Amino acid sequence: MIDTIFKLVWSLPALLFAITVHEYSHGKMADFLGDPTPRLAGRLTLNPIAHLDPIGAISLLIFRFGWAKPVPINPMNFKNYKRDTMLTALAGPFSNFISAFLFSWAFKISMKLIGYIPSSAIPHVGFEFIRGWFIMLSYGVIFNLVLAIFNLIPIPPLDGSLILFSLLPTKWEYEIEKFKSYSYILLIILVFTGVIGKILYPALNFFLITFNLL
């Protein structure tokens, strides 16, 4: 029980970072492309409270997939509706992939540095701090990869759906839009039946192994 709480406490900074960088990147890209909506909504901030969805965060901690509070955007403000919508949608997952590599780099550098320190020179408190530090870094890799992969699934309201719609002919987009209200139910069913997990975890393992992230 104590060990579980210890891991939970040290994994929280990684969780908050992954959520914050994801949503901030959406907002920053939209603002850059001419849509002031995220800025006016107070979402161009690195304060995690502004981006936190409690249920999505708890899901990410427990089930290893989750979501943040979506950043509001108005595609009508974009100069190129389809292109800029796709770029804004891609910004979140892309930032998480970059963050995962940075956490992995920090993990490996930390491992090398710790190897130069004699164990006799590290007090018990130091060992606990080091263990917590590596827990945070490893979860930083995992949480960022999970957020990126999960959000690329092409089901509304996930980022992957905006990317898909941007690639489809406009007439198809309008037809699919009619079923958008049912997509939330579909997503919940896929999550709780384990279908999402069968997509997510193999993809997660692929990135971890292929790029030697941990």
Backbone bond lengths (Angstrom), bond angles and torsions (degrees), N, CA, C in turn:
res aa  C-N    CA-C-N  psi(-1)  N-CA   C-N-CA  omega(-1)  CA-C   N-CA-C  phi
1 M - - - 1.466 - - 1.526 111.24 -
2 I 1.330 116.38 -46.94 1.462 120.84 179.62 1.523 110.15 -63.17
3 D 1.341 115.49 -40.01 1.468 119.54 -179.94 1.529 110.50 -65.82
4 T 1.329 117.01 -37.08 1.461 121.16 178.48 1.529 110.86 -64.11
5 I 1.327 116.11 -43.48 1.465 120.85 178.31 1.527 110.13 -64.63
6 F 1.334 115.60 -40.41 1.468 120.85 178.63 1.527 110.36 -58.75
7 K 1.323 117.00 -46.79 1.460 121.29 179.49 1.523 111.11 -65.59
8 L 1.335 115.98 -39.19 1.460 120.62 -179.83 1.527 111.10 -62.10
9 V 1.325 115.91 -46.05 1.466 121.15 -179.00 1.522 111.24 -61.89
10 W 1.329 116.51 -44.52 1.464 119.91 -177.67 1.524 112.68 -76.22
11 S 1.328 117.92 -21.37 1.465 119.89 179.34 1.528 111.95 -84.17
12 L 1.327 117.33 -19.41 1.466 120.66 -177.96 1.530 113.69 -59.42
13 P 1.350 119.16 -44.61 1.475 117.98 177.67 1.526 112.84 -58.46
14 A 1.335 116.67 -37.77 1.460 120.43 178.58 1.522 110.96 -66.34
15 L 1.338 116.17 -39.95 1.459 121.08 178.30 1.526 111.05 -63.09
16 L 1.319 116.54 -48.62 1.463 121.09 -178.71 1.524 111.34 -63.72
17 F 1.326 115.82 -37.70 1.469 119.63 178.30 1.525 110.70 -63.90
18 A 1.331 116.93 -46.99 1.469 121.44 -177.11 1.531 110.76 -61.45
19 I 1.326 116.76 -44.78 1.460 121.28 179.93 1.528 110.76 -64.89
20 T 1.331 115.50 -45.35 1.463 120.49 -176.15 1.519 112.07 -64.51
21 V 1.332 116.67 -47.42 1.464 119.55 -177.40 1.527 110.77 -66.05
22 H 1.325 116.62 -33.09 1.468 121.04 179.28 1.530 110.74 -63.64
23 E 1.319 116.19 -54.47 1.465 119.79 -176.14 1.523 112.37 -72.50
24 Y 1.324 116.76 -36.83 1.466 119.58 177.47 1.532 110.35 -61.20
25 S 1.311 117.03 -39.34 1.465 121.27 -179.36 1.524 111.25 -65.33
26 H 1.344 116.74 -40.02 1.470 119.75 174.13 1.527 110.20 -56.71
27 G 1.340 114.61 -51.71 1.455 119.93 -176.56 1.512 113.00 -63.71
28 K 1.324 116.41 -41.32 1.461 120.92 -178.73 1.521 110.86 -65.21
29 M 1.324 116.63 -41.41 1.458 120.36 179.69 1.522 110.67 -66.07
30 A 1.337 116.68 -44.61 1.463 120.15 178.79 1.522 110.63 -60.57
31 D 1.313 116.55 -43.58 1.465 121.04 179.69 1.528 110.61 -63.45
32 F 1.311 116.46 -40.92 1.463 121.83 178.80 1.531 111.73 -62.83
33 L 1.332 115.45 -34.21 1.467 121.07 -177.28 1.530 112.69 -88.51
34 G 1.331 116.59 5.20 1.458 119.21 172.40 1.510 117.19 109.29
35 D 1.346 117.53 2.43 1.461 119.73 179.28 1.530 109.77 -103.07
36 P 1.337 118.46 111.21 1.465 120.85 -177.74 1.534 113.57 -82.98
37 T 1.338 117.38 -0.15 1.468 121.05 -174.79 1.536 113.80 -54.02
38 P 1.348 119.43 -47.76 1.480 118.44 178.89 1.526 112.68 -61.21
39 R 1.326 116.57 -38.18 1.460 120.41 -179.66 1.530 110.41 -66.98
40 L 1.328 116.46 -43.41 1.459 120.86 179.81 1.524 111.84 -67.21
41 A 1.338 116.28 -26.17 1.470 121.10 179.14 1.529 112.16 -86.78
42 G 1.332 116.51 0.82 1.459 120.50 179.17 1.513 114.36 75.32
43 R 1.330 116.46 25.46 1.469 119.61 -176.30 1.526 113.07 -101.01
44 L 1.331 118.00 -1.91 1.466 118.92 174.46 1.520 108.47 -87.72
45 T 1.311 115.06 65.40 1.453 122.09 -178.03 1.519 109.55 -143.34
46 L 1.329 115.62 152.18 1.466 120.88 176.43 1.529 111.13 -96.45
47 N 1.320 116.12 13.80 1.464 120.93 173.92 1.524 108.65 -77.95
48 P 1.321 118.71 113.88 1.478 120.59 -175.00 1.518 113.52 -61.96
49 I 1.324 118.21 -25.89 1.463 120.71 -179.02 1.529 110.88 -60.11
50 A 1.320 116.20 -33.63 1.469 120.68 -178.40 1.521 111.99 -68.37
51 H 1.322 117.48 -21.93 1.474 121.04 -173.47 1.527 113.11 -112.34
52 L 1.314 117.25 -4.03 1.467 120.84 -170.15 1.521 111.88 -79.85
53 D 1.321 115.98 127.75 1.458 122.64 168.82 1.530 105.75 -107.22
54 P 1.334 118.39 111.77 1.480 120.49 -173.32 1.521 114.08 -53.96
55 I 1.331 116.73 -45.40 1.467 119.83 -178.10 1.526 110.54 -66.90
56 G 1.332 116.45 -43.07 1.465 120.05 178.92 1.509 112.22 -63.67
57 A 1.338 117.07 -37.94 1.463 121.19 179.71 1.525 111.27 -68.09
58 I 1.336 116.40 -43.07 1.471 120.57 178.66 1.526 109.91 -64.28
59 S 1.330 116.40 -40.46 1.466 120.68 177.95 1.526 110.84 -61.15
60 L 1.330 115.88 -40.18 1.461 119.84 -179.85 1.521 111.07 -66.18
61 L 1.321 116.57 -38.39 1.465 120.98 178.83 1.530 112.00 -67.50
62 I 1.337 115.64 -42.84 1.470 120.26 -173.02 1.530 112.37 -87.77
63 F 1.343 115.79 -50.10 1.467 120.36 -172.43 1.520 113.91 -98.72
64 R 1.358 116.34 -6.29 1.471 122.95 179.28 1.523 112.78 70.19
65 F 1.328 118.08 19.93 1.451 120.71 164.17 1.527 107.60 -146.90
66 G 1.335 115.35 145.43 1.454 118.09 -175.50 1.517 111.00 -171.49
67 W 1.317 116.25 -165.20 1.459 120.87 -173.91 1.520 109.52 -154.88
68 A 1.310 115.11 167.68 1.463 122.21 176.11 1.524 109.03 -113.54
69 K 1.329 116.60 179.07 1.459 120.81 177.18 1.525 108.06 -75.31
70 P 1.337 118.29 119.31 1.474 120.18 -175.55 1.523 112.70 -58.34
71 V 1.313 115.47 140.98 1.457 121.37 175.05 1.536 108.63 -79.01
72 P 1.323 118.09 127.56 1.466 119.01 179.27 1.524 111.39 -72.02
73 I 1.309 116.04 133.16 1.469 120.37 175.29 1.526 108.73 -133.68
74 N 1.295 115.70 156.28 1.466 121.94 176.26 1.523 108.05 -123.53
75 P 1.328 117.19 96.66 1.475 120.96 -176.56 1.520 113.92 -58.30
76 M 1.339 117.09 -18.94 1.464 119.82 -179.67 1.526 111.22 -66.86
77 N 1.323 116.68 -15.91 1.470 120.57 178.17 1.529 112.45 -84.49
78 F 1.322 116.50 -10.41 1.461 119.73 -178.66 1.525 110.75 -78.00
79 K 1.318 115.63 148.82 1.463 120.51 176.45 1.521 110.68 -71.98
80 N 1.322 115.52 -40.15 1.462 121.24 177.04 1.529 107.07 -121.35
81 Y 1.317 116.12 101.56 1.465 122.43 -170.82 1.532 112.90 -52.44
82 K 1.322 117.24 -55.07 1.459 120.81 -174.83 1.533 112.22 -70.36
83 R 1.319 116.44 -48.18 1.466 119.70 -177.76 1.518 111.33 -62.22
84 D 1.317 116.87 -47.41 1.460 120.47 -175.01 1.522 112.18 -72.07
85 T 1.330 116.58 -31.66 1.464 119.97 174.73 1.522 110.16 -64.46
86 M 1.339 116.18 -42.79 1.456 120.65 179.26 1.528 111.30 -65.28
87 L 1.333 117.81 -43.10 1.452 121.30 179.62 1.526 111.38 -63.41
88 T 1.321 116.26 -39.61 1.472 120.36 178.22 1.520 110.58 -65.76
89 A 1.327 117.30 -40.96 1.465 121.16 178.89 1.523 111.49 -66.57
90 L 1.341 116.44 -38.37 1.464 120.56 -178.83 1.534 112.59 -71.03
91 A 1.321 116.62 -25.81 1.466 120.78 -173.77 1.525 112.23 -58.73
92 G 1.338 117.30 -40.09 1.465 120.29 -178.88 1.520 113.28 -64.39
93 P 1.346 118.27 -58.73 1.463 119.97 178.30 1.528 113.08 -59.12
94 F 1.340 116.38 -38.63 1.466 119.49 179.74 1.525 110.83 -61.57
95 S 1.325 116.88 -42.26 1.465 120.03 179.46 1.525 111.06 -64.03
96 N 1.338 116.52 -33.81 1.464 119.62 178.18 1.528 112.06 -70.49
97 F 1.327 117.07 -38.13 1.463 119.62 176.24 1.529 110.33 -62.36
98 I 1.326 117.00 -44.82 1.468 120.96 178.08 1.524 110.12 -61.43
99 S 1.323 116.51 -43.13 1.466 120.80 -179.66 1.528 111.40 -63.69
100 A 1.336 116.69 -38.51 1.463 120.41 178.78 1.531 110.70 -60.93
101 F 1.317 116.74 -41.74 1.463 120.89 178.45 1.530 110.86 -67.10
102 L 1.325 117.57 -36.65 1.462 120.65 178.74 1.527 111.26 -68.22
103 F 1.329 117.19 -41.06 1.462 120.63 176.39 1.525 110.43 -64.34
104 S 1.335 116.10 -39.25 1.467 120.12 178.29 1.532 110.77 -63.89
105 W 1.318 115.89 -42.89 1.466 120.97 178.08 1.520 110.28 -60.88
106 A 1.335 117.13 -44.44 1.464 121.61 179.15 1.527 110.83 -64.03
107 F 1.336 116.78 -37.14 1.466 121.66 178.67 1.528 110.54 -62.18
108 K 1.324 116.15 -47.75 1.466 120.19 -176.98 1.528 112.01 -69.80
109 I 1.339 116.85 -39.29 1.466 120.23 176.90 1.523 110.35 -63.36
110 S 1.330 116.68 -42.03 1.464 121.58 179.29 1.517 111.18 -62.84
111 M 1.331 116.31 -39.12 1.470 120.25 178.50 1.521 110.89 -61.43
112 K 1.325 115.93 -42.63 1.464 119.46 179.83 1.521 111.74 -66.66
113 L 1.332 116.16 -41.70 1.463 119.78 -179.22 1.526 111.41 -66.02
114 I 1.322 116.97 -40.65 1.469 120.66 179.07 1.520 110.82 -63.41
115 G 1.337 115.88 -32.44 1.460 119.98 -179.81 1.518 113.34 -63.80
116 Y 1.337 117.86 -21.19 1.456 121.39 179.90 1.529 112.78 -85.66
117 I 1.327 116.72 -9.24 1.469 120.47 -177.12 1.530 109.33 -98.44
118 P 1.341 118.89 123.13 1.471 120.70 177.17 1.525 110.58 -61.45
119 S 1.320 116.94 136.31 1.463 120.51 -178.33 1.522 111.99 -60.35
120 S 1.337 116.26 -29.35 1.463 120.19 179.96 1.527 112.02 -67.59
121 A 1.327 116.15 -18.43 1.463 120.02 -177.85 1.529 112.05 -91.22
122 I 1.339 116.59 -1.52 1.463 120.38 -177.82 1.528 109.40 -106.65
123 P 1.319 119.52 117.51 1.459 121.93 177.39 1.518 110.97 -69.36
124 H 1.334 116.57 168.91 1.464 121.24 -178.32 1.530 111.15 -58.34
125 V 1.322 116.16 -43.64 1.457 120.14 179.32 1.530 110.14 -60.35
126 G 1.324 115.52 -37.04 1.452 120.48 178.75 1.517 111.50 -63.69
127 F 1.335 116.50 -40.54 1.459 120.54 178.67 1.538 110.73 -62.16
128 E 1.330 115.58 -41.89 1.462 119.73 179.80 1.526 111.10 -65.13
129 F 1.323 116.61 -39.70 1.459 120.44 177.96 1.530 110.31 -64.55
130 I 1.324 115.65 -43.38 1.464 119.82 179.80 1.520 110.95 -62.78
131 R 1.342 116.38 -42.25 1.463 120.00 178.51 1.530 110.33 -61.90
132 G 1.325 116.16 -43.47 1.454 120.09 178.51 1.519 112.07 -63.87
133 W 1.325 115.97 -39.38 1.466 121.40 179.34 1.525 111.19 -59.96
134 F 1.333 116.17 -43.78 1.466 119.65 -179.43 1.532 111.78 -72.70
135 I 1.323 116.96 -30.91 1.461 120.04 173.86 1.528 109.72 -62.44
136 M 1.325 116.28 -45.64 1.462 120.86 -179.88 1.524 111.06 -61.77
137 L 1.325 117.04 -44.73 1.460 120.29 -178.12 1.528 111.46 -66.74
138 S 1.325 117.07 -41.16 1.467 119.57 -179.62 1.524 111.16 -67.10
139 Y 1.327 116.17 -40.98 1.464 118.77 176.42 1.527 111.20 -68.88
140 G 1.330 116.84 -28.29 1.455 120.01 174.96 1.518 111.09 -60.56
141 V 1.320 116.26 -39.80 1.465 120.76 176.23 1.525 110.28 -66.08
142 I 1.329 116.02 -49.62 1.462 120.70 -174.27 1.524 112.29 -67.02
143 F 1.332 117.14 -48.57 1.464 119.96 -178.14 1.530 111.73 -60.96
144 N 1.321 116.77 -41.86 1.461 119.68 -179.56 1.523 111.72 -66.72
145 L 1.319 117.15 -40.81 1.464 119.93 177.62 1.521 110.94 -65.36
146 V 1.332 115.93 -43.02 1.467 119.95 -179.13 1.524 110.89 -62.38
147 L 1.324 117.22 -45.88 1.469 120.24 179.28 1.529 111.06 -61.39
148 A 1.323 116.20 -41.66 1.467 120.00 -179.29 1.526 110.87 -64.66
149 I 1.329 116.67 -50.28 1.466 120.95 -176.27 1.526 111.04 -67.22
150 F 1.322 116.63 -46.24 1.465 121.02 -178.19 1.523 111.22 -60.05
151 N 1.327 116.12 -42.75 1.464 119.62 -177.03 1.520 113.07 -74.76
152 L 1.321 117.99 -13.53 1.467 120.45 176.99 1.526 112.72 -84.94
153 I 1.335 117.11 -6.41 1.469 119.85 175.28 1.534 108.34 -65.60
154 P 1.322 118.59 128.28 1.479 121.46 -172.24 1.523 115.26 -80.42
155 I 1.338 115.79 55.32 1.460 121.20 176.46 1.526 107.92 -125.51
156 P 1.338 118.70 125.15 1.470 119.82 177.43 1.533 110.29 -57.04
157 P 1.311 119.82 143.43 1.473 127.19 6.67 1.532 113.41 -94.87
158 L 1.327 117.77 20.00 1.466 121.00 -176.39 1.531 110.90 -70.55
159 D 1.333 114.90 157.37 1.466 120.57 -176.41 1.524 112.57 -58.99
160 G 1.320 115.77 -32.79 1.461 119.73 -178.38 1.514 112.79 -59.90
161 S 1.336 117.29 -30.40 1.463 120.07 179.33 1.523 110.87 -69.27
162 L 1.339 117.02 -38.32 1.467 120.24 178.23 1.528 110.73 -67.26
163 I 1.321 115.63 -36.39 1.462 120.01 177.88 1.534 109.50 -65.86
164 L 1.333 116.15 -44.99 1.464 121.03 179.61 1.521 110.95 -62.69
165 F 1.332 117.11 -47.54 1.462 120.70 -179.39 1.523 111.37 -60.55
166 S 1.321 116.32 -34.16 1.467 120.34 -179.01 1.521 111.64 -69.16
167 L 1.320 116.54 -23.80 1.457 121.39 -179.01 1.526 112.41 -90.91
168 L 1.321 116.47 -17.21 1.460 120.61 -177.41 1.524 111.53 -85.29
169 P 1.334 117.26 154.41 1.471 119.86 172.23 1.523 109.52 -58.32
170 T 1.309 116.87 148.58 1.461 121.81 -176.06 1.519 112.39 -56.46
171 K 1.334 117.89 -38.59 1.463 120.18 -178.03 1.535 111.59 -65.22
172 W 1.339 117.12 -33.40 1.454 120.75 176.87 1.524 110.24 -70.49
173 E 1.311 115.14 -38.96 1.465 120.07 -179.15 1.523 110.51 -59.89
174 Y 1.320 116.72 -41.49 1.455 120.64 179.58 1.530 111.25 -64.45
175 E 1.312 116.93 -38.33 1.462 120.57 179.62 1.524 111.17 -66.94
176 I 1.319 115.96 -43.30 1.466 120.10 179.97 1.520 110.88 -67.47
177 E 1.320 116.40 -32.76 1.458 121.78 -178.50 1.531 111.29 -59.12
178 K 1.325 116.44 -28.29 1.464 121.13 -179.13 1.534 111.64 -63.73
179 F 1.345 115.54 -29.34 1.467 119.80 -176.51 1.529 112.32 -96.90
180 K 1.327 116.35 7.52 1.461 120.42 -174.75 1.528 112.28 -63.09
181 S 1.326 116.80 -35.29 1.465 119.96 -177.66 1.527 111.97 -65.65
182 Y 1.344 116.64 -23.11 1.464 120.12 179.62 1.529 112.14 -89.13
183 S 1.318 116.06 -10.94 1.463 119.96 -173.69 1.526 112.46 -66.68
184 Y 1.335 117.17 -30.61 1.460 120.19 178.63 1.528 110.52 -62.97
185 I 1.335 115.12 -42.55 1.466 119.87 178.83 1.520 109.96 -64.52
186 L 1.343 115.36 -43.10 1.463 119.83 178.94 1.524 110.92 -60.31
187 L 1.327 116.53 -43.14 1.459 120.56 -179.27 1.520 111.30 -63.18
188 I 1.328 117.04 -42.38 1.471 121.39 179.09 1.528 110.43 -62.75
189 I 1.326 116.12 -42.85 1.471 120.33 179.19 1.524 110.74 -62.13
190 L 1.333 116.44 -44.41 1.459 120.87 -179.11 1.533 111.48 -65.15
191 V 1.333 116.01 -34.06 1.467 119.89 178.52 1.519 110.93 -67.75
192 F 1.334 116.34 -50.76 1.465 120.15 -173.18 1.518 113.90 -80.70
193 T 1.326 118.30 -12.44 1.461 120.31 173.52 1.530 111.61 -91.53
194 G 1.333 116.02 -4.55 1.459 120.12 176.92 1.517 114.66 88.30
195 V 1.336 117.51 1.06 1.464 120.17 -178.99 1.530 110.43 -64.84
196 I 1.326 116.34 -43.12 1.462 120.50 179.58 1.528 110.49 -60.84
197 G 1.330 115.79 -41.49 1.457 119.91 179.28 1.520 112.56 -60.80
198 K 1.342 116.50 -36.13 1.460 120.45 179.61 1.519 112.09 -68.95
199 I 1.330 116.37 -22.04 1.461 120.87 175.08 1.519 110.29 -87.85
200 L 1.313 115.04 -43.57 1.460 121.68 -171.36 1.519 113.49 -70.10
201 Y 1.325 117.04 -50.74 1.461 119.72 -171.92 1.529 113.99 -68.15
202 P 1.332 119.40 -40.84 1.478 117.75 174.13 1.528 112.15 -61.62
203 A 1.341 116.78 -38.37 1.460 120.06 178.21 1.522 110.56 -65.91
204 L 1.330 116.50 -40.54 1.467 121.13 177.64 1.524 110.63 -61.25
205 N 1.328 116.60 -47.12 1.468 120.69 178.99 1.528 111.23 -62.91
206 F 1.324 116.40 -35.68 1.465 120.44 178.58 1.526 110.63 -59.42
207 F 1.320 116.79 -48.04 1.457 120.01 -179.31 1.528 111.64 -68.03
208 L 1.323 116.59 -40.78 1.457 119.75 -179.25 1.533 111.34 -62.61
209 I 1.332 116.27 -42.44 1.458 121.02 -176.60 1.516 112.02 -80.70
210 T 1.335 116.41 -47.45 1.471 120.75 -176.16 1.521 111.93 -61.44
211 F 1.323 116.35 -42.92 1.466 120.61 -176.71 1.530 112.53 -100.45
212 N 1.340 115.97 7.08 1.474 121.29 176.11 1.525 110.99 49.14
213 L 1.330 115.34 53.92 1.468 120.27 -173.27 1.525 113.09 -79.76
214 L 1.330 117.78 -23.20 1.472 120.12 178.39 1.526 109.53 -136.30
